[in-house]
Amino acid sequence: MEERAAAAEAYRTSVSRLQHTAHRNMRQTVAYATVFVAVMATWMIFIGQPTPTTFPWYAVSILSGAFGLSTYVVREPRPRLYVLAAAVVLAVVGVTGIFLTD
């Protein structure tokens, strides 16, 4: 009976570790995506792509990258999730605005 309990506990521990690393990898990937959007928006500004109507959307996209990078500064899990959510929302709004006004 003890062997089964020990095996079940080892299984739960393994699943918990797998879930933790999967969530961490997903957060990092999403943060990298927002940073990529910001880098592309910055590049487009440097090559002279934005017009006066699209410039605010480029700025919002760059702000999303700043929020994406700040997820590495925030250490508490709940505030980090909120900062990441704000980065994603800003990236979606910025890219959508760029495409709709272009």
Stockholm file with secondary structure:
# STOCKHOLM 1.0

chainA/1-102         MEERAAAAEAYRTSVSRLQHTAHRNMRQTVAYATVFVAVMATWMIFIGQPTPTTFPWYAVSILSGAFGLSTYVVREPRPRLYVLAAAVVLAVVGVTGIFLTD
#=GR chainA/1-102 SS CHHHHHHHHHHHHHHHHHHHHHHHHHHHHHHHHHHHHHHHHHHHHHTTCCCTTTHHHHHHHHHHHHHHHHTTTCCSHHHHHHHHHHHHHHHHHHHHHHHHHC
#=GC SS_cons         CHHHHHHHHHHHHHHHHHHHHHHHHHHHHHHHHHHHHHHHHHHHHHTTCCCTTTHHHHHHHHHHHHHHHHTTTCCSHHHHHHHHHHHHHHHHHHHHHHHHHC
//
